Amino acid sequence: MKNKKSSRSHVMVRIQLKAQHKEQKNKRSSWMNLIDLAGSEAFDASSSYQRQQESKHINKSLLCLRNVIQAINGKKTYIPYRTSKLTKLLEPCLAGDAKMLMIVNIAPFQDCYK
């Protein structure tokens, strides 16, 4: 999947898993989400307007995700799922007893620090 407006965006693939026991007829259903989050972006005055806007949206959605995770961990009564499309899509996965695994890829190249 590619964003038509930009190559710098989040990507989410949702897979539904279903299973049924042959003899007991028990059914189970679950969702697995594979998410590639765009990294936090910095921009300077020489960046194009479009790049600045993309960076703002990426940073906002990452901030909203952080706020949701902090609210869940802090056992808050209000969880701000509706603050971004990303957190709204992830609401069923973040609420309740869902399991989450995060894999981080950090590139140590000098070009990454510009």
C-alpha distances in whole Angstrom, upper triangle without the diagonal:
4,7,9,12,12,10,12,10,10,7,9,9,12,14,18,21,24,27,31,34,36,39,39,36,34,31,28,25,22,19,17,14,12,12,11,13,14,17,20,21,24,25,29,31,29,26,24,24,21,20,23,21,17,19,21,18,17,21,21,19,20,23,23,21,24,27,25,26,29,30,30,31,34,35,35,35,33,29,27,24,24,23,20,17,16,19,19,16,18,21,22,21,23,26,29,29,25,25,22,22,20,20,20,20,23,23,27,27,29,26,24,27,27
4,6,9,8,7,9,8,9,8,10,12,15,18,21,24,27,31,34,37,39,43,42,40,38,34,32,28,26,22,20,17,15,13,12,13,12,16,19,19,22,22,26,27,26,22,21,21,17,17,19,18,15,17,19,16,15,19,20,18,19,22,22,21,24,26,26,26,30,31,30,32,35,36,35,36,33,30,27,24,24,23,19,17,16,19,20,18,19,23,24,23,25,28,30,31,27,27,24,23,22,21,21,20,22,22,26,25,27,24,22,25,25
4,6,5,6,8,7,9,8,11,13,16,19,23,26,29,33,36,39,41,45,44,41,39,36,33,29,27,23,21,18,16,14,13,13,12,15,17,17,20,20,23,25,24,20,18,18,14,14,17,15,12,14,16,13,13,17,17,16,17,20,20,20,23,25,24,26,28,30,30,32,34,35,34,35,31,28,25,23,22,21,17,14,14,18,19,17,19,22,24,23,24,27,30,31,28,28,25,25,23,22,22,21,23,23,27,26,27,24,22,25,24
4,6,8,10,10,12,12,15,17,20,22,25,29,32,35,39,42,44,47,47,44,42,38,36,32,30,26,25,21,20,18,16,17,15,18,20,19,22,21,24,25,24,20,18,17,14,14,17,15,13,16,18,15,15,19,20,18,20,23,23,23,26,28,28,29,32,33,33,35,37,38,37,37,34,31,28,25,24,23,19,17,17,21,21,20,22,25,27,26,28,30,34,35,31,31,29,28,26,26,25,25,26,26,29,28,29,26,25,27,26
4,7,9,9,12,13,16,19,22,25,28,31,34,38,41,45,47,50,49,46,45,41,38,34,32,28,26,23,21,19,17,16,14,17,18,17,19,18,21,22,20,17,14,14,10,11,14,12,10,13,15,13,13,17,17,17,19,22,22,22,25,27,27,28,31,32,32,34,36,37,36,37,33,30,27,25,23,22,18,16,17,21,21,20,22,25,27,27,28,31,34,35,32,32,29,29,27,26,25,25,25,25,28,27,28,24,23,25,24
4,5,7,10,12,15,18,21,24,28,31,34,37,41,44,46,50,49,46,44,41,38,34,31,27,25,22,20,17,15,14,11,14,15,14,16,16,19,20,19,15,13,13,9,9,12,11,8,11,13,12,11,15,16,15,17,20,20,21,23,25,26,27,29,30,31,33,35,36,35,36,33,30,26,24,23,22,18,17,16,20,21,20,22,25,27,26,27,30,33,34,31,30,27,27,24,23,22,21,22,22,25,24,24,21,19,21,20
4,6,9,10,14,16,20,23,26,29,33,36,39,43,45,48,48,45,43,39,36,33,30,26,24,20,18,15,12,12,10,12,14,13,16,16,19,21,20,16,15,16,12,11,14,13,10,12,15,13,12,15,17,16,17,20,21,21,23,25,26,26,29,30,31,32,34,36,35,36,33,30,27,25,24,23,19,18,17,20,22,20,21,25,27,26,26,30,33,33,30,29,26,25,22,21,19,18,19,19,22,21,22,18,17,20,19
4,7,9,13,16,20,23,26,29,33,36,39,43,45,48,47,45,43,39,36,32,29,25,23,19,17,14,11,9,6,9,10,10,13,13,17,19,18,14,14,14,11,9,12,11,7,9,12,10,8,12,14,13,13,16,18,17,19,22,22,23,25,27,28,29,31,33,32,34,31,27,24,23,22,20,17,16,15,18,20,19,20,23,25,24,24,27,31,31,28,27,24,22,20,19,17,16,17,17,20,19,20,17,15,17,17
4,7,10,13,16,20,23,26,30,33,36,40,42,45,44,42,39,36,33,29,26,22,20,16,14,11,9,7,5,9,11,11,14,15,19,21,21,17,17,16,13,12,13,12,8,9,11,9,7,10,12,10,11,14,15,14,17,19,19,20,23,24,25,26,28,30,29,30,27,24,21,19,19,17,14,12,11,14,16,15,16,19,21,20,21,24,27,28,25,24,21,20,18,17,16,16,17,18,21,21,22,20,17,19,19
4,7,10,13,17,20,23,26,29,33,36,39,42,41,38,36,32,29,26,22,19,16,12,11,7,6,5,5,9,11,13,16,18,22,24,24,20,20,20,17,15,16,15,11,12,13,10,8,11,12,9,10,13,13,12,15,17,17,17,20,22,22,23,26,27,27,28,25,21,19,17,17,16,12,11,8,12,14,12,13,16,18,17,17,20,24,24,21,20,17,17,14,15,14,15,17,18,22,22,24,21,19,21,21
4,7,10,13,17,20,23,26,30,33,36,39,38,35,33,30,26,23,20,16,14,10,8,6,5,7,8,12,14,16,20,22,25,28,27,24,23,23,19,18,20,18,14,15,17,14,12,15,16,12,13,17,16,14,17,20,19,19,22,24,23,25,27,28,28,29,27,23,21,18,18,18,14,12,10,13,14,12,12,16,17,16,17,20,23,23,20,19,17,16,14,15,15,15,18,19,23,24,26,23,21,23,24
4,6,10,13,16,20,23,26,30,32,35,34,32,29,26,23,19,16,12,10,7,6,4,6,8,11,14,17,19,23,25,28,31,31,27,27,26,23,21,23,21,17,18,19,16,14,17,17,13,14,17,16,14,17,19,18,18,21,22,21,23,26,26,26,27,25,21,20,16,17,18,14,11,9,12,13,9,10,13,14,13,14,18,20,20,17,17,14,15,14,15,16,17,20,22,25,26,29,27,24,26,27
4,7,10,13,16,20,23,27,29,32,31,29,27,23,20,17,14,10,8,6,5,6,9,12,14,18,20,23,26,28,32,34,34,30,30,29,26,25,26,24,21,22,23,20,18,21,21,17,18,21,20,17,20,22,20,20,24,25,23,25,28,28,28,29,27,23,22,19,20,21,17,14,12,14,15,11,11,15,14,13,16,18,21,20,17,16,15,15,15,16,17,19,22,24,27,29,31,29,26,29,30
4,7,10,13,17,20,23,26,29,28,25,23,20,17,13,10,7,6,4,6,9,12,14,17,20,23,25,29,31,35,37,37,33,33,32,29,28,29,27,24,25,25,22,20,23,22,18,19,22,20,18,21,22,20,20,24,24,22,24,27,27,27,27,26,22,22,18,19,21,18,15,13,14,14,10,10,13,12,11,14,16,18,18,14,15,14,15,16,17,19,21,24,27,30,32,34,33,30,32,33
4,6,10,13,17,20,22,26,25,22,20,17,14,11,8,6,5,6,8,11,14,17,20,23,26,29,32,35,38,41,41,37,36,36,32,31,33,31,27,28,29,26,24,26,26,22,22,25,24,21,24,25,23,22,26,26,24,26,29,28,29,29,28,25,25,21,22,24,21,18,16,17,17,13,13,15,13,12,16,18,19,18,15,15,15,16,17,18,21,23,26,28,32,34,36,35,32,35,36
4,7,10,14,17,19,22,22,19,17,13,11,7,6,4,6,9,11,14,18,20,24,27,29,32,35,38,41,44,44,40,40,39,35,34,36,33,30,31,32,28,27,29,28,24,25,27,25,22,25,27,24,23,27,27,24,26,29,28,29,29,28,25,25,22,23,25,23,20,18,19,18,14,14,16,13,12,16,17,18,17,14,15,16,17,19,21,24,26,29,32,35,37,40,38,36,38,40
4,7,11,14,16,19,19,16,14,11,8,6,5,6,7,11,13,17,20,23,26,29,31,34,38,40,44,47,47,43,43,42,38,37,39,37,33,34,35,31,29,31,31,27,27,30,28,25,27,29,26,25,28,28,25,27,30,29,30,30,30,27,28,24,26,28,26,23,21,21,21,18,17,18,15,14,17,18,18,17,14,15,16,17,20,21,25,27,30,33,36,38,41,40,37,40,42
4,7,10,13,16,15,12,11,7,6,4,7,9,11,14,17,20,24,26,30,32,35,38,41,44,48,50,50,47,46,45,42,41,42,40,37,38,38,35,33,35,34,30,31,33,31,28,30,32,28,27,31,31,28,29,32,31,32,32,31,29,30,26,28,31,29,26,24,24,23,20,19,20,17,16,20,20,19,18,16,17,19,21,23,25,28,31,34,37,40,42,45,44,41,44,45
4,7,9,12,12,10,8,6,5,6,9,12,14,17,20,23,27,29,33,35,38,41,44,47,51,53,53,50,49,49,45,44,45,43,40,41,41,38,36,38,37,34,34,36,34,31,33,34,31,30,33,33,29,31,34,32,34,34,34,31,33,29,31,34,32,30,28,27,27,24,23,23,20,19,22,22,21,19,18,18,21,22,25,27,30,32,36,39,42,44,47,46,43,46,48
4,6,9,8,6,5,4,6,9,12,15,17,21,23,27,30,33,36,39,41,44,48,51,54,57,57,53,53,52,49,48,49,47,44,44,45,41,40,41,41,37,37,39,37,34,36,37,34,33,36,35,32,34,37,35,36,36,36,34,35,32,34,37,35,33,31,31,29,27,26,26,22,22,25,25,23,21,21,21,24,26,29,30,34,36,40,42,46,48,51,50,47,50,52
4,6,6,5,5,7,9,12,15,18,20,24,26,30,33,36,39,41,44,47,51,53,57,60,60,56,56,55,52,51,52,50,47,47,48,45,43,44,44,40,40,42,40,36,38,40,36,35,38,37,34,35,38,36,38,38,38,36,38,35,37,40,38,36,34,33,33,30,29,29,25,24,27,27,25,23,22,23,26,27,31,32,36,38,42,44,47,50,53,52,49,52,54
4,6,6,8,9,12,15,18,21,23,27,29,32,36,38,42,44,47,50,54,56,60,63,63,59,59,58,55,54,55,53,50,50,51,47,46,47,47,43,43,45,43,40,42,43,40,38,42,41,38,39,42,40,42,41,42,40,41,38,40,43,41,39,37,37,36,33,32,32,28,28,31,31,29,27,26,27,29,30,34,35,39,41,45,47,50,52,56,55,52,55,57
4,6,8,11,14,17,20,24,26,30,32,35,39,41,45,47,50,53,57,59,63,66,66,62,62,61,58,57,58,56,53,53,54,50,48,50,49,46,45,47,45,42,44,45,41,40,43,43,39,40,43,41,43,42,43,41,43,40,42,45,44,41,40,39,38,35,34,34,30,30,33,32,30,28,28,28,31,33,36,38,41,44,47,50,53,55,59,58,55,58,60
4,5,9,12,15,19,22,25,28,31,34,38,40,44,46,48,52,55,58,62,64,65,61,61,60,57,56,56,54,51,52,52,49,47,48,47,44,44,45,43,40,42,43,39,38,41,40,36,37,40,38,40,39,40,38,40,38,40,43,42,40,38,37,36,33,32,32,28,28,31,29,27,25,25,26,29,31,35,37,40,43,47,49,52,55,58,57,54,57,59
4,6,10,13,17,20,23,26,29,32,36,38,42,44,47,50,53,56,60,62,62,59,58,57,54,53,54,52,49,50,50,46,45,46,45,42,42,44,41,38,40,41,37,36,40,39,35,37,39,37,39,38,38,37,38,36,37,40,39,37,35,35,33,31,30,30,26,26,29,28,26,24,24,25,28,30,34,36,39,42,45,48,51,53,57,56,53,55,57
4,7,10,14,17,20,24,26,30,33,35,39,41,44,47,50,53,57,59,60,56,56,55,52,51,51,49,46,47,47,43,42,43,42,39,39,40,38,35,37,37,34,33,36,35,31,33,36,33,35,34,35,33,35,32,34,37,36,34,33,32,30,28,27,26,23,23,25,24,22,21,21,22,25,27,31,33,36,39,43,45,49,51,54,53,50,52,54
4,7,10,14,17,20,23,26,30,32,36,38,40,44,47,50,54,56,56,53,52,51,48,47,48,46,43,43,43,40,38,40,39,35,35,37,35,32,34,35,31,30,34,33,29,31,34,31,33,32,33,31,32,29,31,34,33,31,29,28,27,25,24,23,20,20,23,22,20,19,18,20,23,25,28,30,34,36,40,43,46,48,51,50,47,49,51
4,7,11,13,17,20,23,27,29,32,35,37,40,44,46,50,53,53,49,49,48,45,44,45,42,40,40,40,37,35,37,36,32,32,34,31,28,30,31,28,27,30,29,26,28,30,28,30,30,30,28,29,26,28,31,30,28,26,25,24,22,20,20,16,16,19,19,17,15,15,16,19,21,24,27,30,33,36,39,42,45,48,47,44,46,48
4,7,10,14,17,20,23,26,29,32,34,37,40,43,47,49,50,46,46,44,41,40,41,39,36,37,37,33,32,33,32,29,29,31,28,25,28,29,25,24,28,27,24,26,29,27,28,28,28,25,26,23,25,28,27,24,23,22,21,18,17,17,13,13,17,16,15,14,13,15,17,19,22,24,28,30,34,37,40,42,45,44,41,43,45
4,7,10,13,16,20,22,26,28,30,33,37,39,43,46,46,43,42,41,38,37,38,36,33,33,33,30,28,30,29,25,25,27,25,22,24,25,22,21,25,24,21,23,26,24,26,26,25,23,24,21,23,25,24,21,19,19,18,15,14,14,11,10,13,14,13,12,10,11,13,16,18,21,24,27,30,33,36,39,41,40,37,39,41
4,7,10,13,16,18,22,24,27,30,33,36,40,42,43,39,39,38,34,33,34,32,29,30,30,26,25,26,26,22,22,24,22,19,22,23,20,19,23,23,20,22,25,24,25,25,24,21,22,18,20,22,21,18,16,16,15,12,11,12,9,8,12,13,13,13,10,11,12,14,16,18,21,24,27,30,33,35,38,37,34,36,38
4,7,10,13,16,19,22,24,27,31,33,37,40,40,37,36,36,33,31,32,30,27,27,28,25,23,24,24,20,20,23,21,18,20,22,19,18,22,22,20,21,25,24,25,26,25,22,22,19,21,22,20,18,15,15,16,13,11,13,11,9,12,14,15,14,10,10,10,11,13,15,18,20,24,26,30,32,35,34,30,33,35
4,6,10,12,16,18,21,23,27,30,34,36,36,33,33,32,29,27,28,27,23,24,24,21,19,21,21,17,17,20,18,15,18,20,17,16,20,21,19,20,24,23,24,25,24,20,20,17,19,20,17,15,12,13,13,10,9,12,11,8,11,14,15,15,11,11,10,10,11,13,16,18,21,24,27,29,32,31,27,30,31
4,7,10,13,16,19,21,25,28,31,34,34,31,31,30,27,25,27,25,22,22,23,20,18,20,20,17,16,19,18,15,18,20,18,17,21,22,21,22,25,25,26,28,26,22,22,19,20,21,18,16,13,14,15,12,11,14,14,11,13,17,19,18,14,13,10,10,10,11,13,15,18,21,24,26,29,27,24,27,28
4,6,10,12,15,18,21,24,28,31,31,27,27,27,24,22,23,22,18,18,19,17,14,16,17,13,12,16,15,13,15,18,16,16,19,21,19,21,24,24,25,26,24,21,20,17,18,18,15,13,10,12,14,11,10,14,14,12,13,17,19,19,15,14,11,11,9,10,12,13,16,19,22,24,26,25,21,24,25
4,6,9,12,15,18,21,25,28,27,24,24,24,21,19,20,20,16,16,18,15,12,14,16,13,12,15,16,13,15,18,18,17,20,22,21,22,25,26,27,29,26,23,21,19,20,19,16,14,11,14,16,14,13,17,18,15,16,20,22,22,18,17,14,12,10,10,10,11,13,15,19,20,23,21,18,20,22
4,6,9,12,15,18,22,25,25,21,22,22,19,17,18,17,13,13,14,12,9,10,12,9,8,12,13,10,12,16,15,15,18,20,20,21,23,25,25,27,24,21,19,17,18,17,14,13,10,12,15,13,13,16,18,16,16,19,22,22,19,18,14,13,10,11,10,11,13,15,18,19,21,20,16,18,20
4,7,8,12,14,18,21,21,18,18,18,16,13,14,14,10,10,12,10,7,9,11,10,9,12,14,12,14,17,17,17,20,22,22,23,25,27,27,29,26,23,21,19,20,18,14,14,12,14,17,16,16,19,21,19,19,23,26,26,23,21,18,17,14,13,11,11,12,14,17,17,19,17,14,16,16
4,6,10,13,16,20,20,17,18,19,17,14,14,14,11,9,12,11,8,8,11,11,8,11,14,13,13,16,18,17,19,22,22,23,25,27,27,29,27,23,21,20,21,19,16,17,14,16,19,19,18,21,23,21,20,24,27,27,24,22,19,17,14,13,10,10,10,11,14,15,16,14,11,12,14
4,7,10,14,17,18,15,17,17,16,13,12,13,11,8,9,10,7,5,9,10,7,9,12,12,12,15,17,17,18,21,22,22,24,26,26,28,25,22,20,20,20,17,15,17,15,16,19,20,19,21,24,22,21,24,27,28,25,24,20,19,16,15,13,13,12,13,16,16,17,15,12,12,13
4,7,10,14,14,11,13,14,13,10,9,10,9,5,8,9,7,6,10,11,10,12,15,15,15,18,20,20,21,24,25,25,27,29,29,31,28,25,23,22,22,19,17,18,17,19,22,22,22,24,27,26,24,28,31,31,29,28,24,23,19,19,16,15,14,14,16,16,16,14,11,11,11
4,7,11,12,10,12,13,13,10,8,11,10,7,9,12,10,9,12,14,13,14,17,18,18,20,22,23,23,26,27,28,29,31,31,33,30,27,25,25,25,21,20,21,20,22,25,25,25,27,31,29,27,31,34,35,32,31,27,26,22,22,19,18,16,16,17,16,15,13,11,10,9
4,7,8,6,9,10,11,8,6,10,10,7,9,12,12,11,14,16,16,17,20,21,21,23,25,26,26,29,31,31,32,35,33,35,32,30,27,27,26,23,21,23,22,24,27,27,28,30,33,32,30,33,37,38,35,34,31,29,26,25,22,21,19,19,19,18,17,14,13,12,9
4,5,6,9,10,12,10,8,12,13,11,12,16,15,14,17,20,19,20,23,24,24,26,28,29,29,31,34,34,35,37,36,38,35,33,30,30,30,26,25,26,26,27,30,31,31,33,37,35,34,37,40,41,39,38,34,33,29,29,25,24,22,21,21,20,18,15,15,13,10
4,6,8,9,12,11,9,12,14,13,14,17,18,17,19,22,22,22,25,27,27,28,31,32,32,34,36,37,37,40,38,40,37,35,32,32,31,28,26,28,28,30,32,33,34,36,39,38,37,39,43,44,42,41,37,36,33,32,29,28,26,25,25,23,21,18,18,17,13
4,6,9,12,10,10,13,15,14,15,18,19,19,21,23,24,24,27,28,29,30,33,34,34,36,38,39,40,42,41,43,40,37,34,34,33,29,28,29,29,31,33,34,34,37,40,39,38,41,44,45,43,42,38,37,33,32,29,27,25,24,24,22,20,17,17,16,13
4,7,8,6,6,10,11,10,12,15,15,16,18,20,20,21,24,25,26,28,30,31,32,34,36,36,37,40,38,40,37,34,31,31,30,26,24,25,25,28,30,30,31,33,37,36,35,38,41,42,39,39,35,34,30,29,26,25,23,22,23,21,19,16,16,16,12
4,5,5,6,9,10,11,12,15,15,16,18,20,21,22,24,26,27,29,31,32,33,35,36,38,39,41,39,41,37,35,31,31,29,26,24,24,25,27,29,29,31,33,36,36,35,38,41,43,40,39,36,35,32,31,28,27,25,24,26,24,22,19,19,19,16
4,5,5,6,9,10,11,13,14,15,17,19,20,21,23,25,26,27,29,31,31,33,35,36,37,39,37,38,35,32,29,28,27,24,22,22,23,26,27,28,29,31,35,34,34,36,40,41,39,38,35,35,32,31,29,28,27,26,28,26,25,22,21,21,18
4,5,5,6,9,10,11,12,14,15,17,19,20,21,23,24,26,27,29,30,32,33,35,36,38,36,37,34,31,27,27,25,22,20,20,20,23,25,25,27,29,32,32,31,34,38,39,36,36,33,32,29,29,27,26,25,25,27,25,25,21,20,21,19
4,5,5,6,9,10,11,12,14,16,17,18,20,21,22,24,26,27,28,30,32,33,34,36,35,36,33,30,27,26,25,22,19,20,20,23,24,24,26,28,31,30,30,33,36,38,35,34,31,30,27,26,24,23,22,21,23,22,21,18,16,17,15
4,5,5,6,9,10,11,12,14,15,16,18,20,21,22,24,26,27,28,30,31,32,35,33,34,31,28,25,25,23,20,18,19,19,22,24,24,26,28,31,30,29,32,36,37,34,34,31,30,27,27,24,24,22,22,24,23,22,19,17,17,15
4,5,5,6,9,10,11,13,14,15,17,19,20,21,23,25,26,27,29,30,31,33,31,32,29,26,23,22,20,17,15,16,17,19,21,22,23,25,29,28,27,30,34,35,33,33,30,29,27,27,25,24,24,24,26,25,25,22,20,20,18
4,5,5,6,9,10,11,12,14,15,17,19,20,21,23,24,26,27,29,30,32,30,32,28,25,22,21,20,17,14,15,15,18,19,20,21,23,26,26,25,28,32,33,30,30,27,26,23,23,21,21,21,21,24,23,23,20,18,19,17
4,5,5,6,8,10,11,12,14,15,16,18,20,21,22,24,26,27,28,30,29,31,27,25,21,21,20,17,15,16,15,18,20,20,21,23,27,26,25,28,31,32,30,29,26,25,22,22,19,19,19,19,21,21,20,18,15,16,14
4,6,5,6,9,10,10,12,14,15,16,18,20,21,22,24,26,26,28,27,28,25,22,19,19,18,14,13,14,14,16,18,19,20,22,26,25,24,26,30,31,29,29,26,26,23,23,21,22,21,22,24,24,23,21,18,18,17
4,5,5,6,9,10,11,12,14,15,17,18,20,21,23,24,26,27,25,27,23,20,17,16,15,12,10,11,11,13,15,16,17,19,22,22,21,24,27,29,26,27,24,24,21,22,20,21,21,22,25,25,25,23,20,20,20
4,5,5,6,9,10,11,12,14,16,17,18,20,21,23,24,26,25,26,23,20,17,16,16,13,10,11,10,13,15,15,16,18,21,20,20,23,26,27,25,24,21,21,18,18,17,17,17,19,21,22,22,20,17,18,18
4,6,5,6,9,10,11,12,14,15,16,18,20,21,22,24,23,25,22,19,16,16,16,13,11,13,12,13,16,17,17,19,22,21,20,22,26,27,25,24,21,21,18,19,17,18,17,19,21,22,22,20,17,17,17
4,5,5,6,9,10,10,12,14,15,16,18,20,21,23,21,22,19,16,13,13,13,9,8,11,10,11,14,15,15,17,20,20,18,21,24,26,24,24,21,22,19,21,19,20,21,22,25,25,26,24,20,20,20
4,5,5,6,9,10,11,12,14,15,17,18,20,21,20,21,18,15,12,11,11,8,6,8,7,8,11,12,12,14,17,16,15,18,21,23,21,21,18,19,17,18,17,19,20,22,24,25,26,24,21,21,22
4,5,5,6,9,10,11,12,14,15,17,18,20,19,21,18,15,13,12,13,11,9,11,9,9,13,13,13,14,18,16,15,18,21,22,20,19,16,16,14,15,14,16,16,19,21,23,24,22,19,19,20
4,5,5,6,9,10,10,12,14,15,16,18,17,19,16,14,11,12,13,10,9,12,11,10,13,15,14,15,19,18,15,18,21,23,21,21,18,19,16,18,17,19,19,21,23,25,25,24,21,20,21
4,5,5,6,9,10,11,12,14,15,17,15,16,13,10,8,8,9,6,6,10,8,7,10,12,11,12,16,15,13,15,19,20,19,19,17,18,17,19,18,21,21,24,26,28,29,27,24,24,25
4,5,5,6,9,10,11,12,14,15,15,17,14,11,9,8,10,9,8,10,7,6,10,11,9,10,14,12,10,13,16,17,16,16,13,15,13,16,15,18,19,22,25,27,28,27,23,23,25
4,5,5,6,9,10,11,12,14,14,16,14,11,10,11,13,11,11,14,11,9,13,15,12,13,16,15,12,14,17,18,17,17,14,15,13,16,15,18,18,22,24,26,27,26,22,22,24
4,6,5,6,9,10,10,12,11,13,11,8,7,9,11,9,11,14,12,10,13,15,13,13,16,15,12,14,17,18,18,18,16,18,16,19,19,22,22,25,27,29,30,29,26,25,27
4,5,5,6,9,10,11,10,11,9,6,6,6,10,9,10,12,11,7,10,12,10,9,12,12,9,10,13,15,14,15,14,16,15,19,19,22,23,27,29,31,32,31,28,28,29
4,5,5,6,8,10,10,13,12,9,9,10,13,13,13,15,12,10,13,14,11,11,13,11,8,10,12,13,12,13,11,13,13,16,17,20,21,25,27,29,31,30,26,27,29
4,5,5,6,9,9,12,11,9,10,12,15,14,15,18,16,13,15,17,15,14,16,15,11,12,15,16,16,16,14,16,15,18,19,22,23,26,28,30,31,31,27,27,29
4,6,5,6,5,8,7,6,8,10,13,13,15,17,16,12,14,17,14,13,15,15,11,11,13,15,15,16,16,18,18,21,22,25,26,30,31,34,35,34,31,30,32
4,5,5,6,9,9,7,10,10,14,15,16,18,16,12,14,16,13,11,13,12,8,8,10,11,12,13,13,16,16,20,21,25,26,30,32,34,36,35,32,32,34
4,5,8,11,12,10,13,14,18,18,19,21,18,15,17,19,16,14,16,14,11,11,12,12,13,13,13,15,16,19,20,24,25,29,30,33,35,35,31,31,33
4,5,9,10,10,13,15,18,18,20,22,20,17,19,21,18,16,18,17,14,13,14,15,16,17,17,19,19,23,23,27,28,31,33,35,37,37,33,32,35
4,7,9,9,12,14,17,18,20,22,21,17,18,20,18,15,16,16,13,11,12,13,15,16,17,20,21,24,25,29,30,34,35,38,40,40,36,35,38
4,5,7,10,12,15,16,18,21,20,16,17,20,17,15,17,17,14,12,13,16,17,19,19,22,22,26,27,30,31,35,36,39,40,40,36,36,37
4,7,10,12,15,16,19,21,20,17,17,20,18,15,16,17,14,12,13,16,18,20,21,24,25,28,29,33,34,37,39,42,43,42,39,38,40
4,6,9,11,12,15,17,17,14,14,17,16,13,15,16,13,12,14,17,18,20,21,24,24,27,28,31,32,36,38,40,41,40,36,36,38
4,6,9,10,12,14,14,10,11,14,12,9,12,13,10,9,12,15,15,18,17,20,20,24,25,28,29,32,35,37,38,37,33,33,35
4,6,6,9,11,11,8,9,12,12,10,13,14,12,11,15,18,17,19,18,21,21,24,24,27,28,31,34,35,36,35,31,31,32
4,6,7,9,9,5,5,9,8,6,10,11,9,10,13,16,15,17,17,19,19,22,23,26,27,30,33,35,36,34,31,31,32
4,6,7,9,7,5,9,10,9,12,14,13,13,17,20,19,21,20,22,22,25,25,28,29,32,34,36,37,35,32,32,33
4,7,9,7,7,11,12,11,15,16,14,15,19,22,20,22,20,22,21,24,24,26,27,30,32,33,34,32,29,29,30
4,5,5,6,9,10,11,14,15,14,16,19,22,20,21,19,21,20,22,22,24,25,27,30,31,32,30,27,27,28
4,6,5,6,9,10,13,14,14,16,19,21,19,20,19,20,19,21,22,24,25,27,30,31,33,30,27,28,29
4,5,5,6,9,12,11,11,14,17,19,17,17,15,17,16,18,18,20,22,24,27,29,30,28,25,26,27
4,5,5,6,9,10,9,11,14,16,14,16,14,16,15,18,19,21,23,26,29,31,32,30,27,28,29
4,5,5,8,10,10,11,15,17,15,17,16,19,19,21,22,25,27,29,32,34,35,33,30,31,32
4,6,7,8,10,11,15,16,14,16,15,17,17,19,21,23,25,28,31,33,35,33,29,31,32
4,6,5,6,9,12,13,11,12,11,14,14,17,18,21,24,27,30,32,33,32,28,30,31
4,5,5,6,9,12,10,13,13,16,16,20,21,24,27,30,33,35,36,35,31,33,34
4,6,6,8,10,8,11,12,15,17,20,22,26,28,31,34,36,39,37,34,35,37
4,6,8,8,6,8,8,12,13,17,19,22,25,28,31,34,36,35,31,33,34
4,7,8,6,8,8,11,13,16,18,22,24,28,30,33,35,34,30,31,33
4,7,7,10,11,15,16,20,22,26,28,31,34,37,38,38,34,35,37
4,6,9,12,15,18,21,24,27,30,33,36,39,41,40,37,38,40
4,7,10,13,16,20,23,26,29,32,35,38,40,40,36,37,40
4,7,10,13,17,20,23,26,29,32,35,37,37,33,34,37
4,7,10,14,17,20,23,27,29,32,35,34,31,32,35
4,7,10,13,17,19,23,26,28,31,31,27,29,31
4,7,10,13,16,20,22,25,28,28,25,26,29
4,6,10,13,16,19,22,24,24,21,22,25
4,7,10,13,16,19,22,22,18,20,23
4,6,10,13,15,18,18,15,17,20
4,6,10,12,15,15,12,15,17
4,6,9,12,12,9,11,14
4,6,9,9,7,10,13
4,7,9,7,9,12
4,5,6,8,10
4,5,6,8
4,5,6
4,6
4
